[in-house]
Amino acid sequence: MFRPVLAATVLICLSLPAAAETYKKVKTDAGGALFETSCMRCHSVDADKASYGPLLNGVVGRRAGTYQGYPYSEALKAAGFVWTPGALRAWMEDNDKFVPGTKMRHVGIEDPTVQDFIVTYLTSLN
Ligand code: HEC
């Protein structure tokens, strides 16, 4: 009676890291697909590809408005903060409110799950 329970517990514990990895991969893939539909028409994640918006490869941990050579709005240039997952979520939700005067058109992604997936995808590019 005790042994099967113990065996099951050990098995579950052993499979947890693998499950976490799978979950992360699913989130990253979903985030990539969402990025493609919501952000890719203006943003690239490939340094060789110019786009209307700044390159987002490596944006997590980067100071806002500092991707070299990109003509940012004065508002984003002066913003001074570093892009954290929380900042990215607030930006996706209401970029005009987060940095008044930005030239990025309002995207309005309010679903926290969608925000989370896109942040996971962007973080995976670091
Ligand atoms: C209609 C075009 C457009 C769409 C769609 C768009 N963006 Fe942007 N984005 C811009 C522009 C233009 C800027 C530069 C803003 C400025 O200089 O004020 C920008 C800036 C940014 C920045 C600041 C980067 C930095 O270097 O400081 C982030 C982060 C960002 N966008 C994320 C996103 C994400 C995530 C999505 C999709 C959910 C998205 N954007 C969708 C045009 C767009």
Residues whose N, C-alpha, C, O or C-beta is under 5 A from the ligand:
A	BS01	HEC	S38 C39 C42 Y52 G53 P54 L55 R63 A64 G65 T66 Y67 P71 Y72 S73 L76 M92 G101 T102 K103 M104 R105 V107
